[in-house]
């Protein structure tokens, strides 16, 4: 008996109404009743005006929650840096603290996902995409606190994960809550969930256009009128909240790059070529590693703890090397570093990005991917500038282009990549080379049949749905039976 079939009338196995303790047990064991979702099938659609108003409310709610998540992460990362710097001055005790703290945080984050809400694992974007397309049911309202707290623990503890995945999932949760409150039908609720996803990405990077374009290009893959209006309205509302709570600066404030010339063109295309192969390697490595993890019987929490401990060692040696990596991306975009140092960082962050994601805690892929793309572009830029100093573009400009090109190759969303990069850096003059590099990167991905990363993760998620539902059902039934046996 699955969650969708069990107890659709709010009664227990004996046919009696659920007691307060039984309802608490169902929440704590991860049970997800779909009574409200089944009822939503027959409801009429909303007209355009109330739908747009509801989408704005989704954007405002997501903007507040995702902005608070972003602010809390900034404080957690500052605290993490302070702890690592303290540990460097306190000998053996300091080493133990530096290793144990990230390990414990990763273990707790993985345990929350496994025992309370399995769909809170990882980015969350593939799950949202499946819901929007009608291939999955909306998640339980408990996802919101689990994703928020679990994301803070995993990313704040140092795992190389991004804030955008949890932010998108938080936006979808806000939309689900409002959709249930206002009794929307299924089609409108999926539309609002798409708007919530756009709001989450908008807030994560202060990039309203990228948030809307990502949903329309990647999640729904169509520009339908109702969807477009709702997504744009929600993104604008979310950005207004982010402006108030976080501020309106670019995520990576940079000086204006020099306008590119035709002589620079071949060098930017080389960045796209290299980024295309890098995206291919990244996607295949991640999915093969996840396949090994999924087939393993090794305890999830223990594996997450071991990964967290390894991250702690890296953080002890270099506090700025761990976490989402915004400081590393900023350094690369400013052109800082030598080729050998950057190669070492690139390899280290690649391993950390793959390892952190297979810890199966809440966290996204965008931010770690941006680090890799910026460093890759800077390496290519430094090499080209050393060989052809008269005609090669500034290495920092090639780092910006590399960031968008790797995103395009891995995610399969080139328009989102160049819009996101432009909004995060303000480098509008680089739009022509961004277009060329993203096109080349996409060409490589298509030629070598590189499945976009969120499509691949979505297929994996679909395979795991039945297994997770069965585990939750068994756990819930055992707890409910134990409760009924109580005197």
Residue pairs with C-beta under 8 A, 6 or more apart in sequence:
1 473
2 469
2 470
2 473
3 31
3 32
3 33
3 34
3 469
3 472
3 473
4 34
4 38
4 137
6 31
6 33
6 473
7 18
7 33
7 35
8 33
8 34
8 35
8 38
9 35
10 17
10 18
10 33
10 35
11 17
11 18
12 18
12 19
12 22
12 480
12 484
13 477
13 480
13 481
13 484
14 484
18 26
19 483
21 483
22 480
22 483
25 476
25 479
25 480
25 483
26 33
26 476
26 480
27 142
28 116
28 479
29 115
29 472
29 475
29 476
29 479
30 115
30 116
30 117
30 118
30 140
30 472
30 475
30 476
31 472
31 473
31 476
32 137
32 139
32 140
32 472
34 137
36 180
37 137
37 138
37 186
40 179
40 183
40 184
40 185
40 186
40 189
41 185
41 186
42 185
43 183
43 184
43 185
44 185
45 185
45 187
45 188
46 54
46 184
46 185
46 188
48 226
48 229
51 188
51 191
51 226
51 229
51 230
52 229
52 230
52 233
54 178
54 179
54 182
54 184
54 192
55 191
55 192
55 195
55 229
55 230
55 231
55 233
55 234
55 237
56 233
56 234
56 236
56 237
57 178
57 237
58 171
58 174
58 175
58 178
58 192
58 195
58 196
58 199
58 234
58 237
59 195
59 196
59 199
59 202
59 233
59 234
59 235
59 236
59 237
59 238
59 241
60 237
60 238
60 240
60 241
61 174
61 178
62 167
62 170
62 171
62 174
62 175
62 196
62 199
62 200
62 203
62 234
62 238
62 241
63 199
63 202
63 203
63 237
63 238
63 239
63 240
63 241
63 242
63 245
64 241
64 245
65 144
65 148
65 170
65 171
65 174
66 167
66 170
66 171
66 199
66 200
66 203
66 204
66 238
66 242
67 203
67 241
67 242
67 244
67 245
67 246
68 245
69 148
69 151
69 152
69 163
69 166
69 167
69 170
70 163
70 167
70 203
70 204
70 242
70 246
71 245
71 246
72 152
72 156
73 151
73 152
73 155
73 156
73 163
73 324
76 152
76 155
76 156
76 157
77 155
77 156
77 323
77 324
79 156
80 156
80 157
80 158
80 315
80 319
80 322
80 323
81 319
81 320
83 97
83 98
83 101
84 98
84 315
84 316
84 319
85 319
86 94
86 97
87 93
87 94
87 95
87 97
87 98
87 316
88 94
88 316
90 97
94 316
95 316
98 312
98 313
98 315
98 316
99 309
99 312
99 313
99 316
100 309
100 312
101 157
101 312
102 157
102 158
102 159
102 308
102 309
102 311
102 312
102 315
102 322
103 305
103 306
103 308
103 309
103 312
104 305
104 308
105 153
105 154
105 156
105 157
105 308
106 153
106 154
106 157
106 159
106 304
106 305
106 307
106 308
106 311
106 359
106 361
107 301
107 302
107 304
107 305
107 308
108 153
109 150
109 151
109 153
109 154
109 157
109 304
109 359
109 361
109 362
110 300
110 301
110 303
110 304
110 305
110 359
110 360
110 361
111 300
111 301
112 120
112 146
112 149
112 150
113 120
113 121
113 146
113 150
113 360
113 361
113 362
114 300
114 301
114 360
115 475
116 142
116 146
117 139
117 140
117 142
117 143
117 146
117 147
118 464
118 468
118 471
118 472
119 127
119 139
119 143
119 461
119 468
120 143
120 146
120 147
120 150
120 169
120 362
121 360
121 361
121 362
122 165
122 357
122 360
122 361
122 362
122 363
122 364
122 457
123 164
123 165
123 166
123 168
123 169
123 363
123 364
123 365
123 454
123 457
124 147
124 165
124 166
124 168
124 169
124 172
124 362
124 364
125 165
125 168
125 169
125 197
125 219
125 364
125 454
125 457
126 454
126 455
126 457
126 458
126 460
126 461
127 136
127 139
127 169
127 172
127 458
127 461
128 168
128 169
128 172
128 193
128 194
128 197
128 219
129 218
129 219
129 454
129 458
130 136
130 458
130 461
130 462
131 137
131 138
131 139
131 172
131 190
131 193
132 190
132 193
132 194
132 197
132 219
132 220
133 190
133 219
133 220
134 186
134 190
135 462
136 461
136 462
136 465
138 172
138 176
138 179
138 189
138 193
139 172
139 173
139 176
141 173
141 176
141 177
141 180
143 169
143 173
144 170
144 173
144 174
144 177
146 362
147 166
147 169
147 170
147 173
147 362
148 166
148 170
150 166
150 361
150 362
151 161
151 163
151 166
151 361
151 362
151 363
153 361
154 161
154 356
154 359
154 361
154 362
154 363
155 161
155 162
155 163
155 166
155 323
155 324
155 363
156 323
157 308
157 311
158 308
158 311
158 312
158 314
158 315
158 322
158 323
159 307
159 308
159 311
159 322
159 323
159 356
159 359
159 361
159 363
160 311
160 322
160 323
160 324
160 325
160 349
160 352
160 353
160 355
160 356
160 368
160 371
161 324
161 356
161 357
161 361
161 362
161 363
161 364
161 365
161 367
161 368
162 204
162 324
162 363
162 364
162 365
162 366
162 367
162 368
162 369
162 370
163 204
163 324
163 364
163 367
164 200
164 201
164 204
164 205
164 364
164 366
164 367
165 362
165 363
165 364
165 365
165 366
166 362
166 363
166 364
167 200
167 201
167 203
167 204
167 364
168 196
168 197
168 200
168 201
168 204
168 364
169 200
169 362
170 196
170 200
171 195
171 196
171 197
171 198
171 199
171 200
171 201
171 203
171 238
172 193
172 196
172 197
172 200
173 196
174 196
174 199
175 189
175 192
175 193
175 195
175 196
175 197
176 189
176 193
176 196
178 192
179 188
179 189
179 192
179 193
184 192
191 226
191 227
191 230
192 230
194 215
194 219
194 220
194 227
194 230
194 231
195 215
195 230
195 231
195 233
195 234
195 235
196 234
197 214
197 215
197 219
198 211
198 212
198 214
198 215
198 231
198 234
198 235
198 238
199 211
199 234
199 235
199 237
199 238
200 211
200 238
201 207
201 210
201 211
201 214
201 215
202 208
202 210
202 211
202 212
202 235
202 238
202 239
202 242
203 211
203 238
203 239
203 241
203 242
203 246
204 366
205 211
205 251
205 366
205 420
205 423
205 424
206 239
206 242
206 243
206 246
206 247
206 248
206 249
206 250
206 251
206 423
206 424
207 251
207 419
207 420
207 423
207 424
208 235
208 236
208 238
208 239
208 423
209 235
209 419
209 423
210 416
210 419
210 420
210 423
211 235
211 238
211 239
212 231
212 232
212 235
213 415
213 416
213 419
214 413
214 416
214 420
215 231
216 222
216 223
216 227
216 228
216 231
217 413
217 415
217 416
218 411
218 412
218 413
218 416
218 452
218 454
220 227
242 248
250 423
250 424
250 425
250 426
251 326
251 424
251 425
252 326
252 329
252 330
252 333
252 424
252 425
253 426
254 333
254 334
254 396
254 400
254 425
254 426
254 427
256 426
256 427
256 429
257 394
257 396
257 397
257 400
257 427
257 429
257 430
258 393
258 394
258 397
258 429
259 429
260 268
260 393
260 397
260 429
260 430
260 432
260 433
263 391
264 391
264 392
264 393
264 433
265 433
265 436
267 380
267 381
267 384
267 388
267 391
267 392
267 393
267 398
268 393
268 398
268 401
268 433
268 436
268 437
269 436
269 437
269 440
270 380
270 384
271 376
271 377
271 380
271 381
271 398
271 401
271 402
271 405
271 437
272 401
272 405
272 436
272 437
272 438
272 439
272 440
272 441
272 444
273 440
273 441
273 444
274 376
274 380
274 402
275 373
275 376
275 377
275 402
275 405
275 406
275 408
275 409
275 437
275 441
276 405
276 409
276 440
276 441
276 442
276 443
276 444
276 445
277 444
278 372
278 373
278 376
278 406
278 409
279 405
279 406
279 408
279 409
279 410
279 441
279 444
279 445
279 450
280 409
280 444
280 445
280 448
280 450
282 350
282 353
282 369
282 372
282 406
282 410
282 453
283 410
283 450
283 451
283 452
283 453
283 456
284 450
285 350
285 354
286 353
286 354
286 357
286 453
287 453
287 456
287 457
287 460
289 354
289 358
290 357
290 358
290 460
293 303
293 358
293 360
294 460
294 464
296 303
300 360
303 358
303 359
303 360
304 359
304 360
304 361
307 355
307 356
307 358
307 359
308 359
310 355
311 322
311 352
311 355
311 356
314 321
314 322
314 348
314 352
315 321
315 322
320 327
320 328
321 328
321 345
321 348
321 349
321 352
322 352
324 367
324 368
325 349
325 367
325 368
325 370
325 371
326 367
328 345
328 349
328 371
328 374
328 375
329 367
329 370
329 371
329 374
329 403
331 337
332 342
332 371
332 374
332 375
332 377
332 378
332 396
332 399
333 374
333 378
333 396
333 399
333 400
333 403
333 425
334 396
335 378
335 381
335 394
335 395
335 396
335 399
337 345
337 375
337 378
338 382
339 379
339 382
339 383
342 375
342 378
342 379
342 382
343 379
345 375
346 372
346 375
346 376
346 379
349 368
349 371
349 372
349 375
350 372
352 368
353 365
353 368
353 369
353 371
353 372
356 363
356 368
357 363
357 365
365 410
365 453
366 407
369 406
369 407
369 410
369 411
370 403
370 406
370 407
372 406
373 402
373 403
373 404
373 405
373 406
373 407
374 399
374 400
374 402
374 403
375 399
375 402
376 402
376 406
377 398
377 399
377 400
377 401
377 402
377 403
377 405
377 406
378 395
378 396
378 398
378 399
378 402
380 398
380 402
381 392
381 393
381 394
381 395
381 396
381 397
381 398
381 399
381 402
382 395
384 392
384 393
384 395
384 398
385 392
385 394
385 395
393 433
397 427
397 430
397 433
400 421
400 425
400 427
400 430
400 434
401 430
401 433
401 434
401 437
402 437
403 421
404 414
404 417
404 418
404 420
404 421
404 434
404 437
404 438
405 417
405 434
405 437
405 438
405 440
405 441
406 441
407 413
407 416
407 417
407 420
407 421
408 414
408 417
408 418
408 437
408 438
408 441
408 442
408 445
409 441
409 442
409 444
409 445
409 450
410 445
410 450
410 452
410 453
411 417
411 452
411 453
411 454
412 442
412 445
412 450
412 452
412 453
412 454
412 455
413 452
414 438
414 439
414 441
414 442
417 434
417 438
418 431
418 434
418 435
418 438
421 427
421 434
422 428
422 430
422 431
422 434
444 450
445 452
